[in-house]
């Protein structure tokens, strides 16, 4: 009878081997479904730029980090996770497993980038140093044209730098390209900052890199160039440098002290002003200067009132500086000048930046600055500064002891109270310096190869100029026929 029951069970459910095989298939499917949930959580956190781990991931911790907390949240609503218990040696929840999953995502994304770059046939390399805590790293990005004909900028990787000489940086960049099988790809351009170790004509990174990639012309980052334009403008005009130092002191005064900050907010409400925060300055992000000047103009009356009510020696000293007419004039003046260059700042940081349009934009900014260099514009700024002074709270200055004297005793400084002196000593020097720096620091755009690149753009006045295109063809070892250029001109003219 027992044998008969065993025979019936075998016919109905299969033999032992079949049953073990069926159980194994179910276990594999369950593990795959569990791993799919883990991968989904990893992808979500990575896509949203959310950190994975917390300070403590122990069972007793109230917050085990975003990864584990999100897993527990998902388990409350997912019936599969509620009924499935993972094996203790394959939960995939440990920090090591999280890192392996993140690395797998990175490798998949990098592989797609690598395929697309190879398909384009050529690329441009961008590299810059960045410090992460006490570790110096080299960030490398690659620009290429995708299958849709659009310029794409992709991050390739970070490499730790143990030394900061040109040879080490070049070898590190080359090693990263070789590791991604891009070392033999045609590199048509390279761009870095203007540090001598990067831009040196003989021993710099750009020179060493061109030894292996002769087609890779060096382009100094134009957004960084524009930052340098404004930096050197302020260095050349001492009053301008002092002005931005004053704005930084005011920002520090109100933002390092919670009491002072709350006082400023209260005064803003009292005067019926919008609650605009003062903006911090930056030595590397000069587009912040416009935000700082604009914020000071919007909060000028509130800042003066607040400094007067606080009444400390530092507050009184800052208020005396801000009450100077020359400072108010520079606020109005730099708001005008920096507004002109702000659009160029933003354009030069776009991923789809076009050289010909960037050159025209720069020339338009120069022309605008030249048009603003008039007596009428200077007088207009003077009148605006007077209007700001009239609308701001004023009080009679008292002689007080124990305060710092700003000028040398007995020295006769330039009177910057008159419109003519402000024009000659502030406005015209700043405008002239900006125009001169823009012309000099963007002069590399005039190189023959870059002019040839411009000649490829339909909006350029030199579009399809054979002499300029010949320079590009010669540099990249490309055959260029005059007949093709003539046909292209007539074809586009008809179209």
Helices and strands as residue ranges (DSSP letters): H 2-13, H 16-47, H 66-77, H 79-83, H 95-120, E 122-132, E 135-145, E 151-160, H 166-179, E 186-192, H 196-199, H 205-212, E 217-220, H 222-236, H 238-255, H 258-271, H 287-298, H 300-310, H 313-322, H 325-348, H 355-372, H 375-391, H 419-422, I 423-427, H 428-441, G 443-446, H 448-454, H 466-475, H 482-494
